[in-house]
Amino acid sequence: MENDNVSGNKSVTLEDDISEGSVELEPEAEICGDEEEHEKICIIDPDSEELDFNHSRLTKLENLEPLTQIKKLCFTWNLIKKIENLDSLTNLVELELRDNQITVIENLDALIHLEVLDISFNRIKKIENLDNLLKLQKLFLSSNKISKIENISHLKDLTVLELGDNKIRKIENLDGLINLNSLYLGKNKISKIENIEHLINLQLLSLQNNRLTKIENLETLVKLDQLYLSENGLIYIEGLENCSKLTTLDLADNKIKAIENINHMELLEEFWMNNNQIEDWNAIENIVENKKLQTVYLEHNPITKDPNYRRKIKLLLPWLNQLDATLCR
């Protein structure tokens, strides 16, 4: 979710931290085989509804036919190269294939009840073959080699789309995703905010670590609650007039010299402006109307060189709970 780094900036992604070691398998299944052959799945209880084969050294999806009642399958951290042999799993609701060696999205047509699909951290170059997954609600494809957003506009029930850490240059082909509430596009090569005006139910937009130089085309996103735009080339705070419901605004690691155009955000709680070019104390006075602010990051701005920096901020914003990485007292 949200992870603090030493600078106070936060990287936003839906991928959970993966701890060292293996997760123990459920008692209904086990891995068979030896060092000389690839490990195989052995089904003990065909009525299992949930199985986890995390870190099991699997190289192939096979022997799953008996699992007619299965609803959730997890194959994270394996050596799987191909999506296959899933046609009999028509009751499957959630499929996790994160951290494998998959190159193509394929052979998913039979999974008509699938709601969650995670193929992050693989080697996929194209979004394709999702035509039958009309009930899909969450799609995770981060950390692949995808260069274009395509073939997903028919997924009307989709609420979460994660495409961070790919090679995407343009926001496009999202027209049909009217129910989308979370869109993650951080760490790509996007140079313009565009083609999202129809995403009227969007509550979270993450465009961190791209090539943006302007905040624009957000007028219709009146439900936006969290906006993450750190690590871009932004110069001004602008284009947020209709984003009055924001509670989190991340503008860290840009080239912004003035804090402006945010005092209408009465619900704003988190404001991250570290690693910018703020040097005028008048800029700080522009946020005294944001009475619900809980956390403000300003470290690594010229203004922080003032020996009375913290004291002045506390006098201006006495309701703060946290300034930079330190709690206010």
One Martini backbone bead per residue (centre of mass of N, CA, C, O) as a GRO file, in nm:
protein
  329
    1MET     BB    1   0.083   0.044  -0.031
    2GLU     BB    2   0.222   0.255   0.198
    3ASN     BB    3   0.566   0.371   0.184
    4ASP     BB    4   0.813   0.486   0.360
    5ASN     BB    5   1.076   0.700   0.328
    6VAL     BB    6   1.342   0.893   0.425
    7SER     BB    7   1.208   1.164   0.285
    8GLY     BB    8   0.873   1.114   0.307
    9ASN     BB    9   0.808   0.976   0.076
   10LYS     BB   10   0.548   0.794  -0.114
   11SER     BB   11   0.484   0.479  -0.234
   12VAL     BB   12   0.229   0.378  -0.462
   13THR     BB   13   0.096   0.049  -0.411
   14LEU     BB   14  -0.060  -0.279  -0.421
   15GLU     BB   15   0.187  -0.425  -0.346
   16ASP     BB   16   0.295  -0.648  -0.141
   17ASP     BB   17   0.501  -0.744   0.082
   18ILE     BB   18   0.759  -0.995   0.054
   19SER     BB   19   0.859  -1.239   0.233
   20GLU     BB   20   1.057  -1.451   0.352
   21GLY     BB   21   0.991  -1.744   0.237
   22SER     BB   22   0.747  -1.983   0.293
   23VAL     BB   23   0.426  -2.091   0.246
   24GLU     BB   24   0.212  -2.286   0.376
   25LEU     BB   25   0.021  -2.534   0.295
   26GLU     BB   26  -0.257  -2.660   0.256
   27PRO     BB   27  -0.394  -2.974   0.347
   28GLU     BB   28  -0.530  -3.029   0.047
   29ALA     BB   29  -0.222  -2.994  -0.048
   30GLU     BB   30   0.073  -3.084  -0.249
   31ILE     BB   31   0.415  -3.140  -0.319
   32CYS     BB   32   0.559  -3.319  -0.582
   33GLY     BB   33   0.887  -3.456  -0.591
   34ASP     BB   34   1.214  -3.366  -0.711
   35GLU     BB   35   1.513  -3.227  -0.799
   36GLU     BB   36   1.507  -3.355  -1.105
   37GLU     BB   37   1.214  -3.256  -1.096
   38HIS     BB   38   0.944  -3.098  -1.122
   39GLU     BB   39   0.710  -2.981  -0.947
   40LYS     BB   40   0.395  -3.114  -0.818
   41ILE     BB   41   0.054  -3.131  -0.801
   42CYS     BB   42  -0.135  -3.263  -0.520
   43ILE     BB   43  -0.459  -3.375  -0.480
   44ILE     BB   44  -0.659  -3.445  -0.196
   45ASP     BB   45  -0.895  -3.216  -0.200
   46PRO     BB   46  -1.142  -3.142  -0.438
   47ASP     BB   47  -1.314  -2.933  -0.230
   48SER     BB   48  -1.146  -2.706  -0.244
   49GLU     BB   49  -1.143  -2.330  -0.222
   50GLU     BB   50  -0.833  -2.294  -0.107
   51LEU     BB   51  -0.500  -2.227  -0.247
   52ASP     BB   52  -0.136  -2.230  -0.162
   53PHE     BB   53   0.172  -2.201  -0.388
   54ASN     BB   54   0.393  -2.060  -0.249
   55HIS     BB   55   0.707  -2.125  -0.301
   56SER     BB   56   0.711  -2.430  -0.495
   57ARG     BB   57   0.876  -2.470  -0.770
   58LEU     BB   58   0.695  -2.418  -1.006
   59THR     BB   59   0.663  -2.469  -1.381
   60LYS     BB   60   0.353  -2.577  -1.377
   61LEU     BB   61   0.019  -2.596  -1.481
   62GLU     BB   62  -0.126  -2.880  -1.310
   63ASN     BB   63  -0.358  -3.103  -1.182
   64LEU     BB   64  -0.653  -2.923  -1.148
   65GLU     BB   65  -0.923  -3.070  -1.231
   66PRO     BB   66  -1.051  -3.158  -0.940
   67LEU     BB   67  -1.111  -2.835  -0.878
   68THR     BB   68  -1.442  -2.758  -0.887
   69GLN     BB   69  -1.452  -2.555  -0.606
   70ILE     BB   70  -1.257  -2.347  -0.664
   71LYS     BB   71  -1.178  -1.984  -0.578
   72LYS     BB   72  -0.867  -1.988  -0.475
   73LEU     BB   73  -0.543  -1.905  -0.630
   74CYS     BB   74  -0.187  -1.944  -0.544
   75PHE     BB   75   0.138  -1.868  -0.747
   76THR     BB   76   0.359  -1.733  -0.600
   77TRP     BB   77   0.681  -1.768  -0.645
   78ASN     BB   78   0.769  -1.902  -0.928
   79LEU     BB   79   0.832  -2.086  -1.266
   80ILE     BB   80   0.608  -1.987  -1.448
   81LYS     BB   81   0.539  -1.957  -1.815
   82LYS     BB   82   0.226  -2.064  -1.830
   83ILE     BB   83  -0.108  -2.032  -1.905
   84GLU     BB   84  -0.281  -2.331  -1.792
   85ASN     BB   85  -0.514  -2.567  -1.711
   86LEU     BB   86  -0.814  -2.393  -1.629
   87ASP     BB   87  -1.098  -2.482  -1.757
   88SER     BB   88  -1.226  -2.634  -1.490
   89LEU     BB   89  -1.222  -2.347  -1.314
   90THR     BB   90  -1.529  -2.199  -1.309
   91ASN     BB   91  -1.523  -2.091  -0.985
   92LEU     BB   92  -1.316  -1.887  -1.007
   93VAL     BB   93  -1.220  -1.568  -0.841
   94GLU     BB   94  -0.902  -1.607  -0.765
   95LEU     BB   95  -0.582  -1.512  -0.930
   96GLU     BB   96  -0.233  -1.581  -0.853
   97LEU     BB   97   0.083  -1.490  -1.059
   98ARG     BB   98   0.302  -1.369  -0.909
   99ASP     BB   99   0.619  -1.409  -0.967
  100ASN     BB  100   0.716  -1.505  -1.266
  101GLN     BB  101   0.747  -1.617  -1.638
  102ILE     BB  102   0.530  -1.467  -1.788
  103THR     BB  103   0.438  -1.357  -2.139
  104VAL     BB  104   0.123  -1.448  -2.157
  105ILE     BB  105  -0.212  -1.379  -2.193
  106GLU     BB  106  -0.396  -1.686  -2.133
  107ASN     BB  107  -0.637  -1.923  -2.088
  108LEU     BB  108  -0.924  -1.758  -1.949
  109ASP     BB  109  -1.218  -1.804  -2.071
  110ALA     BB  110  -1.348  -2.000  -1.837
  111LEU     BB  111  -1.323  -1.753  -1.613
  112ILE     BB  112  -1.625  -1.600  -1.563
  113HIS     BB  113  -1.587  -1.546  -1.224
  114LEU     BB  114  -1.362  -1.357  -1.224
  115GLU     BB  115  -1.230  -1.083  -0.998
  116VAL     BB  116  -0.917  -1.167  -0.955
  117LEU     BB  117  -0.605  -1.050  -1.117
  118ASP     BB  118  -0.253  -1.156  -1.077
  119ILE     BB  119   0.045  -1.059  -1.302
  120SER     BB  120   0.274  -0.960  -1.156
  121PHE     BB  121   0.596  -0.991  -1.208
  122ASN     BB  122   0.670  -1.034  -1.519
  123ARG     BB  123   0.676  -1.068  -1.908
  124ILE     BB  124   0.463  -0.874  -2.013
  125LYS     BB  125   0.362  -0.688  -2.325
  126LYS     BB  126   0.039  -0.758  -2.332
  127ILE     BB  127  -0.296  -0.678  -2.336
  128GLU     BB  128  -0.491  -0.985  -2.331
  129ASN     BB  129  -0.742  -1.218  -2.321
  130LEU     BB  130  -1.019  -1.071  -2.151
  131ASP     BB  131  -1.311  -1.103  -2.277
  132ASN     BB  132  -1.459  -1.310  -2.046
  133LEU     BB  133  -1.393  -1.108  -1.786
  134LEU     BB  134  -1.673  -0.946  -1.681
  135LYS     BB  135  -1.619  -0.974  -1.345
  136LEU     BB  136  -1.386  -0.800  -1.318
  137GLN     BB  137  -1.233  -0.590  -1.047
  138LYS     BB  138  -0.918  -0.686  -1.034
  139LEU     BB  139  -0.609  -0.556  -1.189
  140PHE     BB  140  -0.268  -0.691  -1.196
  141LEU     BB  141   0.032  -0.545  -1.394
  142SER     BB  142   0.284  -0.498  -1.258
  143SER     BB  143   0.598  -0.535  -1.354
  144ASN     BB  144   0.641  -0.522  -1.668
  145LYS     BB  145   0.626  -0.471  -2.053
  146ILE     BB  146   0.411  -0.256  -2.093
  147SER     BB  147   0.314  -0.006  -2.360
  148LYS     BB  148  -0.013  -0.052  -2.357
  149ILE     BB  149  -0.341   0.048  -2.327
  150GLU     BB  150  -0.557  -0.245  -2.362
  151ASN     BB  151  -0.831  -0.456  -2.368
  152ILE     BB  152  -1.039  -0.320  -2.106
  153SER     BB  153  -1.311  -0.148  -2.167
  154HIS     BB  154  -1.516  -0.405  -2.103
  155LEU     BB  155  -1.459  -0.374  -1.783
  156LYS     BB  156  -1.718  -0.257  -1.599
  157ASP     BB  157  -1.632  -0.378  -1.292
  158LEU     BB  158  -1.384  -0.223  -1.262
  159THR     BB  159  -1.193  -0.079  -0.972
  160VAL     BB  160  -0.891  -0.201  -1.018
  161LEU     BB  161  -0.581  -0.058  -1.162
  162GLU     BB  162  -0.251  -0.207  -1.218
  163LEU     BB  163   0.041  -0.035  -1.405
  164GLY     BB  164   0.297  -0.029  -1.271
  165ASP     BB  165   0.600  -0.061  -1.395
  166ASN     BB  166   0.635   0.016  -1.706
  167LYS     BB  167   0.600   0.141  -2.072
  168ILE     BB  168   0.404   0.376  -2.053
  169ARG     BB  169   0.303   0.683  -2.249
  170LYS     BB  170  -0.024   0.651  -2.242
  171ILE     BB  171  -0.343   0.755  -2.172
  172GLU     BB  172  -0.576   0.489  -2.263
  173ASN     BB  173  -0.852   0.293  -2.311
  174LEU     BB  174  -1.085   0.373  -2.052
  175ASP     BB  175  -1.388   0.438  -2.121
  176GLY     BB  176  -1.552   0.177  -1.977
  177LEU     BB  177  -1.443   0.251  -1.667
  178ILE     BB  178  -1.688   0.370  -1.467
  179ASN     BB  179  -1.602   0.201  -1.181
  180LEU     BB  180  -1.340   0.323  -1.131
  181ASN     BB  181  -1.130   0.400  -0.820
  182SER     BB  182  -0.833   0.273  -0.905
  183LEU     BB  183  -0.525   0.424  -1.042
  184TYR     BB  184  -0.211   0.272  -1.145
  185LEU     BB  185   0.087   0.463  -1.307
  186GLY     BB  186   0.351   0.426  -1.194
  187LYS     BB  187   0.644   0.405  -1.341
  188ASN     BB  188   0.662   0.551  -1.627
  189LYS     BB  189   0.616   0.755  -1.955
  190ILE     BB  190   0.426   0.987  -1.876
  191SER     BB  191   0.339   1.332  -2.008
  192LYS     BB  192   0.008   1.314  -1.972
  193ILE     BB  193  -0.301   1.416  -1.860
  194GLU     BB  194  -0.544   1.186  -2.001
  195ASN     BB  195  -0.836   1.021  -2.072
  196ILE     BB  196  -1.020   1.058  -1.766
  197GLU     BB  197  -1.307   1.208  -1.762
  198HIS     BB  198  -1.491   0.930  -1.733
  199LEU     BB  199  -1.372   0.875  -1.431
  200ILE     BB  200  -1.603   0.967  -1.201
  201ASN     BB  201  -1.520   0.734  -0.961
  202LEU     BB  202  -1.253   0.836  -0.890
  203GLN     BB  203  -1.027   0.823  -0.588
  204LEU     BB  204  -0.751   0.706  -0.717
  205LEU     BB  205  -0.435   0.864  -0.828
  206SER     BB  206  -0.132   0.726  -0.981
  207LEU     BB  207   0.171   0.929  -1.112
  208GLN     BB  208   0.435   0.841  -1.032
  209ASN     BB  209   0.716   0.853  -1.195
  210ASN     BB  210   0.721   1.050  -1.451
  211ARG     BB  211   0.663   1.322  -1.723
  212LEU     BB  212   0.533   1.554  -1.584
  213THR     BB  213   0.438   1.928  -1.617
  214LYS     BB  214   0.114   1.902  -1.567
  215ILE     BB  215  -0.193   1.986  -1.418
  216GLU     BB  216  -0.465   1.806  -1.578
  217ASN     BB  217  -0.780   1.687  -1.654
  218LEU     BB  218  -0.966   1.689  -1.351
  219GLU     BB  219  -1.262   1.812  -1.349
  220THR     BB  220  -1.445   1.527  -1.324
  221LEU     BB  221  -1.289   1.438  -1.044
  222VAL     BB  222  -1.485   1.486  -0.769
  223LYS     BB  223  -1.401   1.204  -0.599
  224LEU     BB  224  -1.125   1.266  -0.530
  225ASP     BB  225  -0.893   1.160  -0.258
  226GLN     BB  226  -0.622   1.059  -0.415
  227LEU     BB  227  -0.302   1.223  -0.508
  228TYR     BB  228  -0.014   1.108  -0.710
  229LEU     BB  229   0.283   1.329  -0.823
  230SER     BB  230   0.552   1.233  -0.782
  231GLU     BB  231   0.829   1.242  -0.968
  232ASN     BB  232   0.840   1.499  -1.160
  233GLY     BB  233   0.794   1.827  -1.358
  234LEU     BB  234   0.657   2.022  -1.171
  235ILE     BB  235   0.574   2.381  -1.114
  236TYR     BB  236   0.260   2.380  -1.058
  237ILE     BB  237  -0.037   2.442  -0.877
  238GLU     BB  238  -0.301   2.294  -1.066
  239GLY     BB  239  -0.616   2.178  -1.171
  240LEU     BB  240  -0.790   2.155  -0.862
  241GLU     BB  241  -1.076   2.292  -0.830
  242ASN     BB  242  -1.261   2.004  -0.824
  243CYS     BB  243  -1.070   1.878  -0.576
  244SER     BB  244  -1.224   1.906  -0.273
  245LYS     BB  245  -1.192   1.585  -0.155
  246LEU     BB  246  -0.914   1.585  -0.073
  247THR     BB  247  -0.679   1.410   0.160
  248THR     BB  248  -0.444   1.347  -0.061
  249LEU     BB  249  -0.128   1.522  -0.149
  250ASP     BB  250   0.129   1.442  -0.393
  251LEU     BB  251   0.434   1.666  -0.470
  252ALA     BB  252   0.690   1.535  -0.461
  253ASP     BB  253   0.959   1.573  -0.647
  254ASN     BB  254   0.982   1.866  -0.781
  255LYS     BB  255   0.950   2.234  -0.910
  256ILE     BB  256   0.813   2.384  -0.677
  257LYS     BB  257   0.770   2.735  -0.547
  258ALA     BB  258   0.447   2.727  -0.483
  259ILE     BB  259   0.177   2.751  -0.262
  260GLU     BB  260  -0.133   2.673  -0.433
  261ASN     BB  261  -0.463   2.597  -0.490
  262ILE     BB  262  -0.572   2.450  -0.181
  263ASN     BB  263  -0.781   2.606   0.017
  264HIS     BB  264  -1.048   2.433  -0.087
  265MET     BB  265  -0.936   2.181   0.085
  266GLU     BB  266  -1.108   2.087   0.365
  267LEU     BB  267  -1.004   1.761   0.379
  268LEU     BB  268  -0.710   1.794   0.410
  269GLU     BB  269  -0.436   1.581   0.560
  270GLU     BB  270  -0.221   1.520   0.322
  271PHE     BB  271   0.098   1.700   0.259
  272TRP     BB  272   0.342   1.657  -0.006
  273MET     BB  273   0.657   1.877  -0.048
  274ASN     BB  274   0.907   1.744  -0.079
  275ASN     BB  275   1.149   1.823  -0.290
  276ASN     BB  276   1.157   2.134  -0.360
  277GLN     BB  277   1.130   2.521  -0.405
  278ILE     BB  278   1.068   2.632  -0.120
  279GLU     BB  279   1.131   2.989   0.018
  280ASP     BB  280   0.853   3.118   0.096
  281TRP     BB  281   0.654   3.199   0.368
  282ASN     BB  282   0.392   3.273   0.212
  283ALA     BB  283   0.327   2.984   0.122
  284ILE     BB  284   0.236   2.877   0.402
  285GLU     BB  285  -0.008   3.075   0.439
  286ASN     BB  286  -0.185   2.914   0.213
  287ILE     BB  287  -0.260   2.669   0.450
  288VAL     BB  288  -0.435   2.788   0.698
  289GLU     BB  289  -0.727   2.677   0.583
  290ASN     BB  290  -0.627   2.373   0.640
  291LYS     BB  291  -0.762   2.240   0.927
  292LYS     BB  292  -0.713   1.907   0.861
  293LEU     BB  293  -0.428   1.891   0.890
  294GLN     BB  294  -0.174   1.639   0.986
  295THR     BB  295   0.037   1.625   0.734
  296VAL     BB  296   0.369   1.766   0.661
  297TYR     BB  297   0.596   1.793   0.381
  298LEU     BB  298   0.924   2.002   0.356
  299GLU     BB  299   1.166   1.869   0.312
  300HIS     BB  300   1.408   1.979   0.096
  301ASN     BB  301   1.374   2.285   0.125
  302PRO     BB  302   1.488   2.602   0.157
  303ILE     BB  303   1.310   2.674   0.415
  304THR     BB  304   1.459   2.459   0.614
  305LYS     BB  305   1.719   2.649   0.679
  306ASP     BB  306   1.569   2.767   0.890
  307PRO     BB  307   1.620   2.760   1.233
  308ASN     BB  308   1.283   2.820   1.271
  309TYR     BB  309   1.104   2.628   1.109
  310ARG     BB  310   0.933   2.458   1.309
  311ARG     BB  311   0.818   2.688   1.480
  312LYS     BB  312   0.670   2.838   1.251
  313ILE     BB  313   0.485   2.610   1.161
  314LYS     BB  314   0.340   2.569   1.435
  315LEU     BB  315   0.220   2.856   1.443
  316LEU     BB  316   0.059   2.834   1.172
  317LEU     BB  317   0.005   2.495   1.240
  318PRO     BB  318  -0.118   2.382   1.537
  319TRP     BB  319  -0.281   2.109   1.423
  320LEU     BB  320  -0.049   1.940   1.382
  321ASN     BB  321   0.099   1.604   1.402
  322GLN     BB  322   0.302   1.628   1.142
  323LEU     BB  323   0.651   1.705   1.058
  324ASP     BB  324   0.752   1.523   0.858
  325ALA     BB  325   0.912   1.269   1.057
  326THR     BB  326   0.780   1.443   1.298
  327LEU     BB  327   0.623   1.488   1.575
  328CYS     BB  328   0.410   1.691   1.730
  329ARG     BB  329   0.425   1.888   2.063
   0.00000   0.00000   0.00000
